[in-house]
Amino acid sequence: MNPQILIDTASQLVADHKGLLAMDESDPTCNKRFAKLGIPQTADARRAYRELIVTAPGLGESISGAILYDETIRQQKKDGTPFAKALAAAGIVPGIKVDTGAKDMAAHPGEKITEGLDGLRERLAEYFQMGARFAKWRAVITIGENIPSRSCLEANAQTLARYAALCQEAGLVPIVEPEVLMDGAHTLEQCRRVTEETLRNVFIQLNCQRVLLEGMILKPNMVLPGLDCPTQESVDEVADATVKTLLRTVPAAVPGIAFLSGGQPSELASARLNAMNVRFKSRMPWALTFSFSRAIQQPALEIWQGQEAKVKSAQQALIHRAQCNRAARLGAYSAAMEGT
């Protein structure tokens, strides 16, 4: 492990008011999105869609890093250029999702534990050789009756920390993603309490595993009421609850926090990120940015629909959403941008 290289890469991922693009959907997840739009669920269709993203003109002006999936990092453009190499040429750091998914946690109904540690050291070495310079691991926490349990929080936190230590050993910056899910009828306050407890557990374990905090990125959820909660707080209330929770739990040594979108509507995710950067700009010790998937990709996917003739229009929509989120990081986003 070279600590300075890790620190430099982590800094690069949050520099120049840019953010991350999560294009790490598994094949089944990608196929489900394709099926809803009548797009063929084939490896070639997935490759064509990913080439649309990778070759979008000017993507590197708003995006600093792209998280790939195992199939994606092994794919190439039509001219034979590996996607990882094409991204690097555009000034975008290639990354890779390395967990193997959240599975039912034994003896804990309704709770999940993320798997994938077996053989991870060898997989990380291979991904490094393929051009990846950071990685991502997602843990999911569900709010419900009598959950999350202490054992679920601690088990997922330890797994995230063990993954992060292995990443740094391999020369990869770990993206640590503990996601408190939006599903359910929980209140904003319930989400705030669970998110705070989750993050406290995560950083206890990161320190236990001797993870270099300056060489990692945190990818948390925003603090939000459940989708079925009758009270949906304002953009500013969400911003306040989220940043205050982070200020209580995330050490200043961490260079950046890159939010997941978690299924939020594209414009709302941008507005909430913008409010955080406007309201807390002078108080935050870390960069506050984005690591969105659907909140950047969905408009482009709906335009493309598997048709070569619509690639350019789809790329324009992709770039527009990336630019909106870069503006949100600057605290300069407004609804008026959506009309451009």
Stockholm file with secondary structure:
# STOCKHOLM 1.0

chainA/1-340         MNPQILIDTASQLVADHKGLLAMDESDPTCNKRFAKLGIPQTADARRAYRELIVTAPGLGESISGAILYDETIRQQKKDGTPFAKALAAAGIVPGIKVDTGAKDMAAHPGEKITEGLDGLRERLAEYFQMGARFAKWRAVITIGENIPSRSCLEANAQTLARYAALCQEAGLVPIVEPEVLMDGAHTLEQCRRVTEETLRNVFIQLNCQRVLLEGMILKPNMVLPGLDCPTQESVDEVADATVKTLLRTVPAAVPGIAFLSGGQPSELASARLNAMNVRFKSRMPWALTFSFSRAIQQPALEIWQGQEAKVKSAQQALIHRAQCNRAARLGAYSAAMEGT
#=GR chainA/1-340 SS CCHHHHHHHHHHHTGGGCEEEECCCCHHHHHHHHHHTTCCCSHHHHHHHHHHHHTCTTGGGTEEEEEECHHHHTCBCTTSCBHHHHHHHTTCEEEEECCCCEEECTTCTTCEEECCCTTHHHHHHHHHHTTCCEEEEEEEECCBTTBSCHHHHHHHHHHHHHHHHHHHHTTCEEEEEEEECCCSSCCHHHHHHHHHHHHHHHHHHHHHTTCCGGGCEECCCCCCCCTTCSCCCCHHHHHHHHHHHHHHHSCTTCCEEEECCTTCCHHHHHHHHHHHHHHSTTTCSSEEEEEESHHHHHHHHHHHTTCGGGHHHHHHHHHHHHHHHHHHHHTCCCGGGGGC
#=GC SS_cons         CCHHHHHHHHHHHTGGGCEEEECCCCHHHHHHHHHHTTCCCSHHHHHHHHHHHHTCTTGGGTEEEEEECHHHHTCBCTTSCBHHHHHHHTTCEEEEECCCCEEECTTCTTCEEECCCTTHHHHHHHHHHTTCCEEEEEEEECCBTTBSCHHHHHHHHHHHHHHHHHHHHTTCEEEEEEEECCCSSCCHHHHHHHHHHHHHHHHHHHHHTTCCGGGCEECCCCCCCCTTCSCCCCHHHHHHHHHHHHHHHSCTTCCEEEECCTTCCHHHHHHHHHHHHHHSTTTCSSEEEEEESHHHHHHHHHHHTTCGGGHHHHHHHHHHHHHHHHHHHHTCCCGGGGGC
//
